[in-house]
Amino acid sequence: IFGGLVWILIASSLVPIPLIQGWVMFVDAAYQCVAALFYLSASVLEALATISMQDGFIYKHYRENIAAVVFSYVATLLYVVHAVFSLIRWKSS
């Protein structure tokens, strides 16, 4: 929510030095790209941990880990989508 507000306020503001506005938009886009990379690495590690616990664990715990993997990939997908849109907005400014 706050990231969206930042984009709206920056895009609608009249800044006397355009370089400042571009820098703020670049920092927001770079943050989203780094966050997407970190979420992807965490998702891969969670999936590997879940695969390795397939044998010898209680089925309930295994199902919980599968749910965690699915939602971590959903979160990763949303961060990637947001990062792509942030880069598109940054390049168009």
PyMOL Python script that loads the backbone (N, CA, C, O; Angstrom):
from pymol import cmd

cmd.read_pdbstr("""\
ATOM      1  N   ILE A   1       0.833  -1.187   0.000  1.00  0.00           N
ATOM      2  CA  ILE A   1       0.000   0.000   0.000  1.00  0.00           C
ATOM      3  C   ILE A   1       0.875   1.247   0.000  1.00  0.00           C
ATOM      4  O   ILE A   1       0.651   2.173  -0.779  1.00  0.00           O
ATOM      5  N   PHE A   2       1.885   1.262   0.892  1.00  0.00           N
ATOM      6  CA  PHE A   2       2.734   2.450   0.966  1.00  0.00           C
ATOM      7  C   PHE A   2       3.592   2.612  -0.281  1.00  0.00           C
ATOM      8  O   PHE A   2       3.862   3.734  -0.710  1.00  0.00           O
ATOM      9  N   GLY A   3       4.025   1.485  -0.870  1.00  0.00           N
ATOM     10  CA  GLY A   3       4.785   1.569  -2.116  1.00  0.00           C
ATOM     11  C   GLY A   3       3.962   2.178  -3.236  1.00  0.00           C
ATOM     12  O   GLY A   3       4.464   2.979  -4.025  1.00  0.00           O
ATOM     13  N   GLY A   4       2.677   1.789  -3.301  1.00  0.00           N
ATOM     14  CA  GLY A   4       1.790   2.371  -4.300  1.00  0.00           C
ATOM     15  C   GLY A   4       1.573   3.852  -4.085  1.00  0.00           C
ATOM     16  O   GLY A   4       1.542   4.630  -5.038  1.00  0.00           O
ATOM     17  N   LEU A   5       1.424   4.243  -2.821  1.00  0.00           N
ATOM     18  CA  LEU A   5       1.281   5.671  -2.519  1.00  0.00           C
ATOM     19  C   LEU A   5       2.517   6.459  -2.909  1.00  0.00           C
ATOM     20  O   LEU A   5       2.417   7.576  -3.417  1.00  0.00           O
ATOM     21  N   VAL A   6       3.695   5.870  -2.668  1.00  0.00           N
ATOM     22  CA  VAL A   6       4.939   6.546  -3.061  1.00  0.00           C
ATOM     23  C   VAL A   6       4.960   6.771  -4.564  1.00  0.00           C
ATOM     24  O   VAL A   6       5.274   7.868  -5.024  1.00  0.00           O
ATOM     25  N   TRP A   7       4.620   5.719  -5.345  1.00  0.00           N
ATOM     26  CA  TRP A   7       4.619   5.857  -6.798  1.00  0.00           C
ATOM     27  C   TRP A   7       3.627   6.907  -7.260  1.00  0.00           C
ATOM     28  O   TRP A   7       3.936   7.710  -8.141  1.00  0.00           O
ATOM     29  N   ILE A   8       2.442   6.909  -6.676  1.00  0.00           N
ATOM     30  CA  ILE A   8       1.422   7.886  -7.071  1.00  0.00           C
ATOM     31  C   ILE A   8       1.874   9.301  -6.756  1.00  0.00           C
ATOM     32  O   ILE A   8       1.743  10.198  -7.588  1.00  0.00           O
ATOM     33  N   LEU A   9       2.403   9.503  -5.558  1.00  0.00           N
ATOM     34  CA  LEU A   9       2.837  10.841  -5.160  1.00  0.00           C
ATOM     35  C   LEU A   9       4.031  11.325  -5.963  1.00  0.00           C
ATOM     36  O   LEU A   9       4.100  12.498  -6.328  1.00  0.00           O
ATOM     37  N   ILE A  10       4.968  10.437  -6.240  1.00  0.00           N
ATOM     38  CA  ILE A  10       6.143  10.842  -7.016  1.00  0.00           C
ATOM     39  C   ILE A  10       5.751  11.152  -8.453  1.00  0.00           C
ATOM     40  O   ILE A  10       6.194  12.149  -9.023  1.00  0.00           O
ATOM     41  N   ALA A  11       4.921  10.296  -9.037  1.00  0.00           N
ATOM     42  CA  ALA A  11       4.535  10.496 -10.431  1.00  0.00           C
ATOM     43  C   ALA A  11       3.693  11.757 -10.622  1.00  0.00           C
ATOM     44  O   ALA A  11       3.737  12.378 -11.684  1.00  0.00           O
ATOM     45  N   SER A  12       2.932  12.134  -9.604  1.00  0.00           N
ATOM     46  CA  SER A  12       2.061  13.301  -9.757  1.00  0.00           C
ATOM     47  C   SER A  12       2.700  14.593  -9.257  1.00  0.00           C
ATOM     48  O   SER A  12       2.131  15.670  -9.440  1.00  0.00           O
ATOM     49  N   SER A  13       3.864  14.506  -8.633  1.00  0.00           N
ATOM     50  CA  SER A  13       4.484  15.717  -8.094  1.00  0.00           C
ATOM     51  C   SER A  13       5.259  16.458  -9.176  1.00  0.00           C
ATOM     52  O   SER A  13       5.721  15.860 -10.147  1.00  0.00           O
ATOM     53  N   LEU A  14       5.391  17.737  -8.998  1.00  0.00           N
ATOM     54  CA  LEU A  14       6.180  18.573  -9.894  1.00  0.00           C
ATOM     55  C   LEU A  14       7.508  18.873  -9.203  1.00  0.00           C
ATOM     56  O   LEU A  14       7.574  19.698  -8.291  1.00  0.00           O
ATOM     57  N   VAL A  15       8.545  18.204  -9.641  1.00  0.00           N
ATOM     58  CA  VAL A  15       9.866  18.343  -9.047  1.00  0.00           C
ATOM     59  C   VAL A  15      10.698  19.239  -9.958  1.00  0.00           C
ATOM     60  O   VAL A  15      10.760  19.003 -11.165  1.00  0.00           O
ATOM     61  N   PRO A  16      11.344  20.275  -9.393  1.00  0.00           N
ATOM     62  CA  PRO A  16      12.113  21.175 -10.256  1.00  0.00           C
ATOM     63  C   PRO A  16      13.334  20.507 -10.891  1.00  0.00           C
ATOM     64  O   PRO A  16      13.780  20.923 -11.960  1.00  0.00           O
ATOM     65  N   ILE A  17      13.876  19.474 -10.240  1.00  0.00           N
ATOM     66  CA  ILE A  17      15.038  18.765 -10.784  1.00  0.00           C
ATOM     67  C   ILE A  17      14.593  17.328 -11.090  1.00  0.00           C
ATOM     68  O   ILE A  17      14.451  16.533 -10.162  1.00  0.00           O
ATOM     69  N   PRO A  18      14.371  16.974 -12.356  1.00  0.00           N
ATOM     70  CA  PRO A  18      13.848  15.652 -12.697  1.00  0.00           C
ATOM     71  C   PRO A  18      14.744  14.503 -12.245  1.00  0.00           C
ATOM     72  O   PRO A  18      14.262  13.393 -12.017  1.00  0.00           O
ATOM     73  N   LEU A  19      16.055  14.764 -12.112  1.00  0.00           N
ATOM     74  CA  LEU A  19      16.976  13.712 -11.695  1.00  0.00           C
ATOM     75  C   LEU A  19      16.615  13.166 -10.312  1.00  0.00           C
ATOM     76  O   LEU A  19      16.757  11.969 -10.063  1.00  0.00           O
ATOM     77  N   ILE A  20      16.156  14.026  -9.422  1.00  0.00           N
ATOM     78  CA  ILE A  20      15.782  13.600  -8.072  1.00  0.00           C
ATOM     79  C   ILE A  20      14.596  12.644  -8.141  1.00  0.00           C
ATOM     80  O   ILE A  20      14.592  11.605  -7.481  1.00  0.00           O
ATOM     81  N   GLN A  21      13.607  12.990  -8.926  1.00  0.00           N
ATOM     82  CA  GLN A  21      12.426  12.137  -9.057  1.00  0.00           C
ATOM     83  C   GLN A  21      12.804  10.791  -9.681  1.00  0.00           C
ATOM     84  O   GLN A  21      12.305   9.751  -9.249  1.00  0.00           O
ATOM     85  N   GLY A  22      13.657  10.798 -10.665  1.00  0.00           N
ATOM     86  CA  GLY A  22      14.111   9.553 -11.284  1.00  0.00           C
ATOM     87  C   GLY A  22      14.886   8.684 -10.315  1.00  0.00           C
ATOM     88  O   GLY A  22      14.753   7.460 -10.331  1.00  0.00           O
ATOM     89  N   TRP A  23      15.713   9.320  -9.452  1.00  0.00           N
ATOM     90  CA  TRP A  23      16.488   8.560  -8.473  1.00  0.00           C
ATOM     91  C   TRP A  23      15.577   7.872  -7.466  1.00  0.00           C
ATOM     92  O   TRP A  23      15.801   6.711  -7.123  1.00  0.00           O
ATOM     93  N   VAL A  24      14.564   8.566  -6.992  1.00  0.00           N
ATOM     94  CA  VAL A  24      13.632   7.965  -6.033  1.00  0.00           C
ATOM     95  C   VAL A  24      12.901   6.794  -6.670  1.00  0.00           C
ATOM     96  O   VAL A  24      12.709   5.764  -6.025  1.00  0.00           O
ATOM     97  N   MET A  25      12.492   6.935  -7.923  1.00  0.00           N
ATOM     98  CA  MET A  25      11.797   5.844  -8.606  1.00  0.00           C
ATOM     99  C   MET A  25      12.747   4.676  -8.864  1.00  0.00           C
ATOM    100  O   MET A  25      12.332   3.519  -8.801  1.00  0.00           O
ATOM    101  N   PHE A  26      14.019   4.964  -9.155  1.00  0.00           N
ATOM    102  CA  PHE A  26      15.009   3.898  -9.348  1.00  0.00           C
ATOM    103  C   PHE A  26      15.224   3.116  -8.059  1.00  0.00           C
ATOM    104  O   PHE A  26      15.289   1.887  -8.085  1.00  0.00           O
ATOM    105  N   VAL A  27      15.334   3.813  -6.934  1.00  0.00           N
ATOM    106  CA  VAL A  27      15.545   3.140  -5.648  1.00  0.00           C
ATOM    107  C   VAL A  27      14.364   2.226  -5.332  1.00  0.00           C
ATOM    108  O   VAL A  27      14.567   1.101  -4.875  1.00  0.00           O
ATOM    109  N   ASP A  28      13.136   2.686  -5.567  1.00  0.00           N
ATOM    110  CA  ASP A  28      11.954   1.849  -5.308  1.00  0.00           C
ATOM    111  C   ASP A  28      11.949   0.613  -6.213  1.00  0.00           C
ATOM    112  O   ASP A  28      11.609  -0.482  -5.765  1.00  0.00           O
ATOM    113  N   ALA A  29      12.331   0.788  -7.504  1.00  0.00           N
ATOM    114  CA  ALA A  29      12.379  -0.343  -8.433  1.00  0.00           C
ATOM    115  C   ALA A  29      13.491  -1.320  -8.047  1.00  0.00           C
ATOM    116  O   ALA A  29      13.297  -2.534  -8.111  1.00  0.00           O
ATOM    117  N   ALA A  30      14.638  -0.805  -7.651  1.00  0.00           N
ATOM    118  CA  ALA A  30      15.751  -1.670  -7.246  1.00  0.00           C
ATOM    119  C   ALA A  30      15.387  -2.480  -6.004  1.00  0.00           C
ATOM    120  O   ALA A  30      15.743  -3.654  -5.896  1.00  0.00           O
ATOM    121  N   TYR A  31      14.675  -1.849  -5.069  1.00  0.00           N
ATOM    122  CA  TYR A  31      14.237  -2.554  -3.870  1.00  0.00           C
ATOM    123  C   TYR A  31      13.338  -3.731  -4.231  1.00  0.00           C
ATOM    124  O   TYR A  31      13.488  -4.819  -3.675  1.00  0.00           O
ATOM    125  N   GLN A  32      12.409  -3.523  -5.151  1.00  0.00           N
ATOM    126  CA  GLN A  32      11.489  -4.591  -5.542  1.00  0.00           C
ATOM    127  C   GLN A  32      12.239  -5.739  -6.221  1.00  0.00           C
ATOM    128  O   GLN A  32      11.898  -6.904  -6.016  1.00  0.00           O
ATOM    129  N   CYS A  33      13.244  -5.428  -7.015  1.00  0.00           N
ATOM    130  CA  CYS A  33      14.022  -6.475  -7.678  1.00  0.00           C
ATOM    131  C   CYS A  33      14.817  -7.296  -6.667  1.00  0.00           C
ATOM    132  O   CYS A  33      14.861  -8.522  -6.761  1.00  0.00           O
ATOM    133  N   VAL A  34      15.436  -6.633  -5.713  1.00  0.00           N
ATOM    134  CA  VAL A  34      16.194  -7.338  -4.673  1.00  0.00           C
ATOM    135  C   VAL A  34      15.259  -8.181  -3.809  1.00  0.00           C
ATOM    136  O   VAL A  34      15.589  -9.318  -3.470  1.00  0.00           O
ATOM    137  N   ALA A  35      14.110  -7.644  -3.453  1.00  0.00           N
ATOM    138  CA  ALA A  35      13.143  -8.399  -2.652  1.00  0.00           C
ATOM    139  C   ALA A  35      12.657  -9.629  -3.416  1.00  0.00           C
ATOM    140  O   ALA A  35      12.506 -10.699  -2.825  1.00  0.00           O
ATOM    141  N   ALA A  36      12.414  -9.496  -4.704  1.00  0.00           N
ATOM    142  CA  ALA A  36      11.985 -10.643  -5.513  1.00  0.00           C
ATOM    143  C   ALA A  36      13.067 -11.717  -5.542  1.00  0.00           C
ATOM    144  O   ALA A  36      12.760 -12.906  -5.459  1.00  0.00           O
ATOM    145  N   LEU A  37      14.320 -11.313  -5.659  1.00  0.00           N
ATOM    146  CA  LEU A  37      15.429 -12.271  -5.655  1.00  0.00           C
ATOM    147  C   LEU A  37      15.524 -13.002  -4.318  1.00  0.00           C
ATOM    148  O   LEU A  37      15.725 -14.216  -4.289  1.00  0.00           O
ATOM    149  N   PHE A  38      15.383 -12.275  -3.221  1.00  0.00           N
ATOM    150  CA  PHE A  38      15.440 -12.907  -1.895  1.00  0.00           C
ATOM    151  C   PHE A  38      14.269 -13.859  -1.681  1.00  0.00           C
ATOM    152  O   PHE A  38      14.449 -14.946  -1.131  1.00  0.00           O
ATOM    153  N   TYR A  39      13.075 -13.466  -2.107  1.00  0.00           N
ATOM    154  CA  TYR A  39      11.919 -14.354  -1.974  1.00  0.00           C
ATOM    155  C   TYR A  39      12.099 -15.605  -2.829  1.00  0.00           C
ATOM    156  O   TYR A  39      11.716 -16.695  -2.405  1.00  0.00           O
ATOM    157  N   LEU A  40      12.668 -15.472  -4.011  1.00  0.00           N
ATOM    158  CA  LEU A  40      12.897 -16.632  -4.863  1.00  0.00           C
ATOM    159  C   LEU A  40      13.880 -17.594  -4.213  1.00  0.00           C
ATOM    160  O   LEU A  40      13.651 -18.803  -4.216  1.00  0.00           O
ATOM    161  N   SER A  41      14.961 -17.079  -3.660  1.00  0.00           N
ATOM    162  CA  SER A  41      15.933 -17.964  -3.009  1.00  0.00           C
ATOM    163  C   SER A  41      15.328 -18.652  -1.791  1.00  0.00           C
ATOM    164  O   SER A  41      15.600 -19.828  -1.553  1.00  0.00           O
ATOM    165  N   ALA A  42      14.511 -17.939  -1.017  1.00  0.00           N
ATOM    166  CA  ALA A  42      13.858 -18.559   0.138  1.00  0.00           C
ATOM    167  C   ALA A  42      12.852 -19.616  -0.299  1.00  0.00           C
ATOM    168  O   ALA A  42      12.712 -20.645   0.361  1.00  0.00           O
ATOM    169  N   SER A  43      12.158 -19.375  -1.392  1.00  0.00           N
ATOM    170  CA  SER A  43      11.183 -20.349  -1.894  1.00  0.00           C
ATOM    171  C   SER A  43      11.863 -21.624  -2.364  1.00  0.00           C
ATOM    172  O   SER A  43      11.377 -22.726  -2.105  1.00  0.00           O
ATOM    173  N   VAL A  44      12.977 -21.477  -3.049  1.00  0.00           N
ATOM    174  CA  VAL A  44      13.712 -22.651  -3.526  1.00  0.00           C
ATOM    175  C   VAL A  44      14.224 -23.464  -2.342  1.00  0.00           C
ATOM    176  O   VAL A  44      14.123 -24.690  -2.344  1.00  0.00           O
ATOM    177  N   LEU A  45      14.770 -22.793  -1.335  1.00  0.00           N
ATOM    178  CA  LEU A  45      15.264 -23.510  -0.159  1.00  0.00           C
ATOM    179  C   LEU A  45      14.133 -24.209   0.590  1.00  0.00           C
ATOM    180  O   LEU A  45      14.312 -25.324   1.080  1.00  0.00           O
ATOM    181  N   GLU A  46      12.988 -23.574   0.683  1.00  0.00           N
ATOM    182  CA  GLU A  46      11.832 -24.198   1.346  1.00  0.00           C
ATOM    183  C   GLU A  46      11.371 -25.419   0.562  1.00  0.00           C
ATOM    184  O   GLU A  46      11.018 -26.435   1.161  1.00  0.00           O
ATOM    185  N   ALA A  47      11.368 -25.338  -0.759  1.00  0.00           N
ATOM    186  CA  ALA A  47      10.976 -26.486  -1.579  1.00  0.00           C
ATOM    187  C   ALA A  47      11.961 -27.641  -1.415  1.00  0.00           C
ATOM    188  O   ALA A  47      11.553 -28.799  -1.324  1.00  0.00           O
ATOM    189  N   LEU A  48      13.255 -27.329  -1.375  1.00  0.00           N
ATOM    190  CA  LEU A  48      14.252 -28.384  -1.172  1.00  0.00           C
ATOM    191  C   LEU A  48      14.109 -29.031   0.198  1.00  0.00           C
ATOM    192  O   LEU A  48      14.236 -30.249   0.325  1.00  0.00           O
ATOM    193  N   ALA A  49      13.850 -28.234   1.213  1.00  0.00           N
ATOM    194  CA  ALA A  49      13.656 -28.789   2.556  1.00  0.00           C
ATOM    195  C   ALA A  49      12.419 -29.675   2.601  1.00  0.00           C
ATOM    196  O   ALA A  49      12.425 -30.709   3.269  1.00  0.00           O
ATOM    197  N   THR A  50      11.373 -29.288   1.910  1.00  0.00           N
ATOM    198  CA  THR A  50      10.144 -30.083   1.883  1.00  0.00           C
ATOM    199  C   THR A  50      10.362 -31.392   1.142  1.00  0.00           C
ATOM    200  O   THR A  50       9.876 -32.437   1.575  1.00  0.00           O
ATOM    201  N   ILE A  51      11.081 -31.347   0.042  1.00  0.00           N
ATOM    202  CA  ILE A  51      11.362 -32.579  -0.700  1.00  0.00           C
ATOM    203  C   ILE A  51      12.190 -33.537   0.141  1.00  0.00           C
ATOM    204  O   ILE A  51      11.959 -34.746   0.117  1.00  0.00           O
ATOM    205  N   SER A  52      13.158 -33.002   0.887  1.00  0.00           N
ATOM    206  CA  SER A  52      14.022 -33.866   1.685  1.00  0.00           C
ATOM    207  C   SER A  52      13.310 -34.474   2.889  1.00  0.00           C
ATOM    208  O   SER A  52      13.766 -35.487   3.419  1.00  0.00           O
ATOM    209  N   MET A  53      12.207 -33.882   3.332  1.00  0.00           N
ATOM    210  CA  MET A  53      11.497 -34.419   4.499  1.00  0.00           C
ATOM    211  C   MET A  53      10.342 -35.329   4.095  1.00  0.00           C
ATOM    212  O   MET A  53       9.484 -35.641   4.921  1.00  0.00           O
ATOM    213  N   GLN A  54      10.312 -35.751   2.852  1.00  0.00           N
ATOM    214  CA  GLN A  54       9.210 -36.564   2.357  1.00  0.00           C
ATOM    215  C   GLN A  54       9.095 -37.879   3.126  1.00  0.00           C
ATOM    216  O   GLN A  54       7.983 -38.328   3.405  1.00  0.00           O
ATOM    217  N   ASP A  55      10.198 -38.491   3.466  1.00  0.00           N
ATOM    218  CA  ASP A  55      10.181 -39.757   4.194  1.00  0.00           C
ATOM    219  C   ASP A  55      10.526 -39.521   5.663  1.00  0.00           C
ATOM    220  O   ASP A  55      11.457 -38.781   5.981  1.00  0.00           O
ATOM    221  N   GLY A  56       9.774 -40.151   6.545  1.00  0.00           N
ATOM    222  CA  GLY A  56      10.100 -40.127   7.955  1.00  0.00           C
ATOM    223  C   GLY A  56       9.455 -39.016   8.762  1.00  0.00           C
ATOM    224  O   GLY A  56       9.743 -38.895   9.953  1.00  0.00           O
ATOM    225  N   PHE A  57       8.609 -38.213   8.175  1.00  0.00           N
ATOM    226  CA  PHE A  57       7.947 -37.140   8.913  1.00  0.00           C
ATOM    227  C   PHE A  57       6.444 -37.387   8.950  1.00  0.00           C
ATOM    228  O   PHE A  57       5.898 -38.120   8.125  1.00  0.00           O
ATOM    229  N   ILE A  58       5.806 -36.777   9.897  1.00  0.00           N
ATOM    230  CA  ILE A  58       4.359 -36.886  10.012  1.00  0.00           C
ATOM    231  C   ILE A  58       3.729 -36.224   8.793  1.00  0.00           C
ATOM    232  O   ILE A  58       4.160 -35.155   8.360  1.00  0.00           O
ATOM    233  N   TYR A  59       2.706 -36.871   8.249  1.00  0.00           N
ATOM    234  CA  TYR A  59       2.061 -36.382   7.029  1.00  0.00           C
ATOM    235  C   TYR A  59       1.507 -34.975   7.212  1.00  0.00           C
ATOM    236  O   TYR A  59       1.514 -34.182   6.270  1.00  0.00           O
ATOM    237  N   LYS A  60       1.028 -34.656   8.411  1.00  0.00           N
ATOM    238  CA  LYS A  60       0.491 -33.315   8.668  1.00  0.00           C
ATOM    239  C   LYS A  60       1.584 -32.263   8.506  1.00  0.00           C
ATOM    240  O   LYS A  60       1.349 -31.216   7.904  1.00  0.00           O
ATOM    241  N   HIS A  61       2.766 -32.528   9.031  1.00  0.00           N
ATOM    242  CA  HIS A  61       3.871 -31.564   8.901  1.00  0.00           C
ATOM    243  C   HIS A  61       4.315 -31.429   7.451  1.00  0.00           C
ATOM    244  O   HIS A  61       4.667 -30.342   6.993  1.00  0.00           O
ATOM    245  N   TYR A  62       4.292 -32.549   6.736  1.00  0.00           N
ATOM    246  CA  TYR A  62       4.658 -32.513   5.319  1.00  0.00           C
ATOM    247  C   TYR A  62       3.660 -31.667   4.527  1.00  0.00           C
ATOM    248  O   TYR A  62       4.065 -30.880   3.671  1.00  0.00           O
ATOM    249  N   ARG A  63       2.375 -31.818   4.797  1.00  0.00           N
ATOM    250  CA  ARG A  63       1.347 -31.009   4.120  1.00  0.00           C
ATOM    251  C   ARG A  63       1.498 -29.534   4.457  1.00  0.00           C
ATOM    252  O   ARG A  63       1.308 -28.680   3.590  1.00  0.00           O
ATOM    253  N   GLU A  64       1.839 -29.218   5.715  1.00  0.00           N
ATOM    254  CA  GLU A  64       2.045 -27.815   6.096  1.00  0.00           C
ATOM    255  C   GLU A  64       3.216 -27.219   5.328  1.00  0.00           C
ATOM    256  O   GLU A  64       3.166 -26.064   4.906  1.00  0.00           O
ATOM    257  N   ASN A  65       4.264 -28.005   5.151  1.00  0.00           N
ATOM    258  CA  ASN A  65       5.406 -27.504   4.392  1.00  0.00           C
ATOM    259  C   ASN A  65       5.057 -27.326   2.915  1.00  0.00           C
ATOM    260  O   ASN A  65       5.532 -26.388   2.275  1.00  0.00           O
ATOM    261  N   ILE A  66       4.233 -28.218   2.375  1.00  0.00           N
ATOM    262  CA  ILE A  66       3.797 -28.054   0.986  1.00  0.00           C
ATOM    263  C   ILE A  66       3.009 -26.757   0.833  1.00  0.00           C
ATOM    264  O   ILE A  66       3.191 -26.025  -0.140  1.00  0.00           O
ATOM    265  N   ALA A  67       2.132 -26.473   1.798  1.00  0.00           N
ATOM    266  CA  ALA A  67       1.377 -25.217   1.759  1.00  0.00           C
ATOM    267  C   ALA A  67       2.313 -24.018   1.850  1.00  0.00           C
ATOM    268  O   ALA A  67       2.111 -23.013   1.168  1.00  0.00           O
ATOM    269  N   ALA A  68       3.342 -24.127   2.697  1.00  0.00           N
ATOM    270  CA  ALA A  68       4.316 -23.033   2.818  1.00  0.00           C
ATOM    271  C   ALA A  68       5.050 -22.811   1.500  1.00  0.00           C
ATOM    272  O   ALA A  68       5.299 -21.670   1.110  1.00  0.00           O
ATOM    273  N   VAL A  69       5.393 -23.893   0.818  1.00  0.00           N
ATOM    274  CA  VAL A  69       6.078 -23.776  -0.478  1.00  0.00           C
ATOM    275  C   VAL A  69       5.172 -23.095  -1.503  1.00  0.00           C
ATOM    276  O   VAL A  69       5.604 -22.198  -2.227  1.00  0.00           O
ATOM    277  N   VAL A  70       3.926 -23.526  -1.556  1.00  0.00           N
ATOM    278  CA  VAL A  70       2.994 -22.939  -2.531  1.00  0.00           C
ATOM    279  C   VAL A  70       2.827 -21.446  -2.274  1.00  0.00           C
ATOM    280  O   VAL A  70       2.906 -20.648  -3.209  1.00  0.00           O
ATOM    281  N   PHE A  71       2.599 -21.058  -1.027  1.00  0.00           N
ATOM    282  CA  PHE A  71       2.400 -19.644  -0.739  1.00  0.00           C
ATOM    283  C   PHE A  71       3.686 -18.835  -0.884  1.00  0.00           C
ATOM    284  O   PHE A  71       3.630 -17.652  -1.217  1.00  0.00           O
ATOM    285  N   SER A  72       4.835 -19.447  -0.643  1.00  0.00           N
ATOM    286  CA  SER A  72       6.083 -18.707  -0.852  1.00  0.00           C
ATOM    287  C   SER A  72       6.307 -18.432  -2.336  1.00  0.00           C
ATOM    288  O   SER A  72       6.822 -17.377  -2.706  1.00  0.00           O
ATOM    289  N   TYR A  73       5.916 -19.389  -3.191  1.00  0.00           N
ATOM    290  CA  TYR A  73       6.028 -19.132  -4.631  1.00  0.00           C
ATOM    291  C   TYR A  73       5.000 -18.117  -5.107  1.00  0.00           C
ATOM    292  O   TYR A  73       5.282 -17.344  -6.023  1.00  0.00           O
ATOM    293  N   VAL A  74       3.827 -18.103  -4.514  1.00  0.00           N
ATOM    294  CA  VAL A  74       2.835 -17.076  -4.851  1.00  0.00           C
ATOM    295  C   VAL A  74       3.367 -15.690  -4.465  1.00  0.00           C
ATOM    296  O   VAL A  74       3.262 -14.739  -5.239  1.00  0.00           O
ATOM    297  N   ALA A  75       3.941 -15.591  -3.251  1.00  0.00           N
ATOM    298  CA  ALA A  75       4.521 -14.314  -2.814  1.00  0.00           C
ATOM    299  C   ALA A  75       5.671 -13.901  -3.729  1.00  0.00           C
ATOM    300  O   ALA A  75       5.811 -12.726  -4.068  1.00  0.00           O
ATOM    301  N   THR A  76       6.494 -14.873  -4.127  1.00  0.00           N
ATOM    302  CA  THR A  76       7.596 -14.581  -5.046  1.00  0.00           C
ATOM    303  C   THR A  76       7.065 -14.072  -6.380  1.00  0.00           C
ATOM    304  O   THR A  76       7.591 -13.107  -6.935  1.00  0.00           O
ATOM    305  N   LEU A  77       6.027 -14.721  -6.893  1.00  0.00           N
ATOM    306  CA  LEU A  77       5.434 -14.286  -8.156  1.00  0.00           C
ATOM    307  C   LEU A  77       4.909 -12.858  -8.061  1.00  0.00           C
ATOM    308  O   LEU A  77       5.091 -12.063  -8.983  1.00  0.00           O
ATOM    309  N   LEU A  78       4.263 -12.537  -6.955  1.00  0.00           N
ATOM    310  CA  LEU A  78       3.741 -11.179  -6.788  1.00  0.00           C
ATOM    311  C   LEU A  78       4.868 -10.156  -6.699  1.00  0.00           C
ATOM    312  O   LEU A  78       4.752  -9.061  -7.248  1.00  0.00           O
ATOM    313  N   TYR A  79       5.972 -10.505  -6.005  1.00  0.00           N
ATOM    314  CA  TYR A  79       7.111  -9.583  -5.953  1.00  0.00           C
ATOM    315  C   TYR A  79       7.736  -9.408  -7.333  1.00  0.00           C
ATOM    316  O   TYR A  79       8.126  -8.299  -7.697  1.00  0.00           O
ATOM    317  N   VAL A  80       7.834 -10.482  -8.098  1.00  0.00           N
ATOM    318  CA  VAL A  80       8.407 -10.378  -9.444  1.00  0.00           C
ATOM    319  C   VAL A  80       7.531  -9.499 -10.330  1.00  0.00           C
ATOM    320  O   VAL A  80       8.037  -8.644 -11.056  1.00  0.00           O
ATOM    321  N   VAL A  81       6.214  -9.712 -10.269  1.00  0.00           N
ATOM    322  CA  VAL A  81       5.291  -8.889 -11.056  1.00  0.00           C
ATOM    323  C   VAL A  81       5.421  -7.422 -10.660  1.00  0.00           C
ATOM    324  O   VAL A  81       5.463  -6.543 -11.521  1.00  0.00           O
ATOM    325  N   HIS A  82       5.484  -7.163  -9.362  1.00  0.00           N
ATOM    326  CA  HIS A  82       5.614  -5.784  -8.897  1.00  0.00           C
ATOM    327  C   HIS A  82       6.952  -5.187  -9.323  1.00  0.00           C
ATOM    328  O   HIS A  82       7.026  -4.011  -9.679  1.00  0.00           O
ATOM    329  N   ALA A  83       8.014  -6.005  -9.287  1.00  0.00           N
ATOM    330  CA  ALA A  83       9.326  -5.517  -9.720  1.00  0.00           C
ATOM    331  C   ALA A  83       9.321  -5.180 -11.204  1.00  0.00           C
ATOM    332  O   ALA A  83       9.900  -4.174 -11.614  1.00  0.00           O
ATOM    333  N   VAL A  84       8.675  -6.009 -12.009  1.00  0.00           N
ATOM    334  CA  VAL A  84       8.612  -5.747 -13.455  1.00  0.00           C
ATOM    335  C   VAL A  84       7.840  -4.454 -13.730  1.00  0.00           C
ATOM    336  O   VAL A  84       8.271  -3.623 -14.528  1.00  0.00           O
ATOM    337  N   PHE A  85       6.705  -4.297 -13.065  1.00  0.00           N
ATOM    338  CA  PHE A  85       5.938  -3.057 -13.258  1.00  0.00           C
ATOM    339  C   PHE A  85       6.698  -1.841 -12.738  1.00  0.00           C
ATOM    340  O   PHE A  85       6.593  -0.756 -13.310  1.00  0.00           O
ATOM    341  N   SER A  86       7.459  -2.011 -11.662  1.00  0.00           N
ATOM    342  CA  SER A  86       8.264  -0.898 -11.148  1.00  0.00           C
ATOM    343  C   SER A  86       9.336  -0.503 -12.148  1.00  0.00           C
ATOM    344  O   SER A  86       9.590   0.683 -12.356  1.00  0.00           O
ATOM    345  N   LEU A  87       9.970  -1.499 -12.772  1.00  0.00           N
ATOM    346  CA  LEU A  87      10.987  -1.184 -13.782  1.00  0.00           C
ATOM    347  C   LEU A  87      10.368  -0.520 -15.002  1.00  0.00           C
ATOM    348  O   LEU A  87      10.952   0.404 -15.568  1.00  0.00           O
ATOM    349  N   ILE A  88       9.203  -0.976 -15.408  1.00  0.00           N
ATOM    350  CA  ILE A  88       8.525  -0.354 -16.550  1.00  0.00           C
ATOM    351  C   ILE A  88       8.195   1.099 -16.253  1.00  0.00           C
ATOM    352  O   ILE A  88       8.402   1.978 -17.089  1.00  0.00           O
ATOM    353  N   ARG A  89       7.677   1.345 -15.045  1.00  0.00           N
ATOM    354  CA  ARG A  89       7.350   2.733 -14.675  1.00  0.00           C
ATOM    355  C   ARG A  89       8.600   3.589 -14.583  1.00  0.00           C
ATOM    356  O   ARG A  89       8.595   4.757 -14.973  1.00  0.00           O
ATOM    357  N   TRP A  90       9.697   2.989 -14.052  1.00  0.00           N
ATOM    358  CA  TRP A  90      10.929   3.756 -13.907  1.00  0.00           C
ATOM    359  C   TRP A  90      11.483   4.119 -15.285  1.00  0.00           C
ATOM    360  O   TRP A  90      11.929   5.249 -15.487  1.00  0.00           O
ATOM    361  N   LYS A  91      11.463   3.186 -16.230  1.00  0.00           N
ATOM    362  CA  LYS A  91      11.991   3.475 -17.561  1.00  0.00           C
ATOM    363  C   LYS A  91      11.125   4.453 -18.335  1.00  0.00           C
ATOM    364  O   LYS A  91      11.617   5.174 -19.203  1.00  0.00           O
ATOM    365  N   SER A  92       9.831   4.480 -18.020  1.00  0.00           N
ATOM    366  CA  SER A  92       8.962   5.395 -18.747  1.00  0.00           C
ATOM    367  C   SER A  92       8.966   6.797 -18.155  1.00  0.00           C
ATOM    368  O   SER A  92       8.380   7.713 -18.734  1.00  0.00           O
ATOM    369  N   SER A  93       9.618   6.978 -17.011  1.00  0.00           N
ATOM    370  CA  SER A  93       9.646   8.326 -16.410  1.00  0.00           C
ATOM    371  C   SER A  93      10.774   9.173 -16.944  1.00  0.00           C
ATOM    372  O   SER A  93      10.928  10.324 -16.537  1.00  0.00           O
TER     373      SER A  93
END
""", "prot")
cmd.dss("prot")
cmd.show_as("cartoon", "prot")
cmd.util.cbc("prot")
cmd.orient("prot")
